[in-house]
Amino acid sequence: MKVDRFLAERGTEWSELDALLAQAGRKPERLGPEGVLRLGRLYRAAAADLAVARRHLPGDPVVARLERLVAAGRQAVYADEAARASPIRFLTTEYWKLVAERRTAVLIATALLLGPAVLAALWAVSDPGAALGLVPEEFRGAVEPVGDTGMSSTETAAFSSEVLTNNIQVTFLAFAAGLLAGLGTAFVVAYNGLILGVIAGGAIDAGNGIDFVEFVFAHGVIELTCIVVTAAAGMRMGWALISPGPRRRGVALASEARDAVAIVLGTAPWLILAGFIEGFVTRSGFGLIPGMVLGLAVGGAYWALVVVRGRPATA
């Protein structure tokens, strides 16, 4: 193969590709639909030319020129796609798809949380002496009789803060415990559902039921939502270890772990919102009914986004 003939036949397209890359910069979409398609065709042609040049013209400067051109073209056509993935796109679209894809795990996590909570609440109301032994010291104020050491106005801020801190810890622990074949996550969620139920039942028995709901409902709905979502991510990691399918266990776990970490990161802003509600709404004495409306509105908005933004794209 003669270099001069090769340059004469192919050089024009290389120059055109070089010009398109310069025009596109870091944003190939600047070229418009036709320009992007032309960029792709020229890149593939240059890649084929590089293979020919390496075979028939080893050591010639044209090889180095094509290598630089193909590397720049690949960055624009392929590699830059991941770099252009923005946090806004993730938080508005991709996160919700990840959650929606785990609907079965979310339902299981919800049952593991609420099932023990309901049973424990009934137990605490019917036999408070036995059930309240499980209540951690920091939550004792909620289950003490009114007028004793119970939910006084001076203790409400500390109590709601303890609930928020505990739920944040449980959120991240439920995710991490998924590495124990999912059983760790199941235990964490079920145990905290048990504690939640005992505290709620104990508060009702002590006459603090309305106070309990008022102090936790506004931020509690979204906090429990965050727990079940991150628990679902943790359980999927565990399931990847148990049933990796056609993939090796390490590959399956790595894939699920990446998605699980993404879910935790996407859930974090909602935990921050819960903290904001707890700090500026709950502590301000917002009231029972407004607090319940706010809690249901925030929780409802989250699940509405899962349904609407998490739908698979249609053709």
TAGICOR-V363290 format. One record per pair of residues at least 6 apart in sequence whose C-alpha atoms are under 6 Angstrom apart, sorted by sequence separation. I is the first residue (numbers start at 1). J is the second residue. If there is no record, write none. Layout:
# TAGICOR-V363290
{{I:J} {I:J}}
This chain:
# TAGICOR-V363290
{{24:30} {144:150} {178:184} {203:209} {124:131} {177:184} {178:185} {142:150} {177:185} {241:249} {244:252} {141:150} {142:151} {53:63} {141:151} {174:185} {240:252} {240:253} {174:188} {50:66} {237:253} {237:256} {47:70} {17:42} {233:260} {43:73} {182:235} {175:230} {219:274} {171:227} {175:231} {178:234} {182:238} {174:231} {178:235} {181:238} {219:277} {143:202} {175:234} {178:237} {179:238} {219:278} {143:203} {178:238} {142:203} {145:206} {144:206} {143:206} {215:282} {218:291} {120:194} {124:198} {214:288} {218:292} {221:295} {217:292} {113:189} {117:193} {121:197} {125:201} {218:294} {219:295} {113:190} {116:193} {117:194} {120:197} {121:198} {124:201} {218:295} {222:299} {112:190} {116:194} {120:198} {124:202} {217:295} {221:299} {114:193} {117:196} {118:197} {121:200} {113:193} {117:197} {121:201} {125:205} {110:228} {109:228} {106:228} {106:229} {109:232} {106:232} {157:283} {105:232} {100:306} {96:306} {100:310} {96:309} {97:310} {96:310} {93:309}}
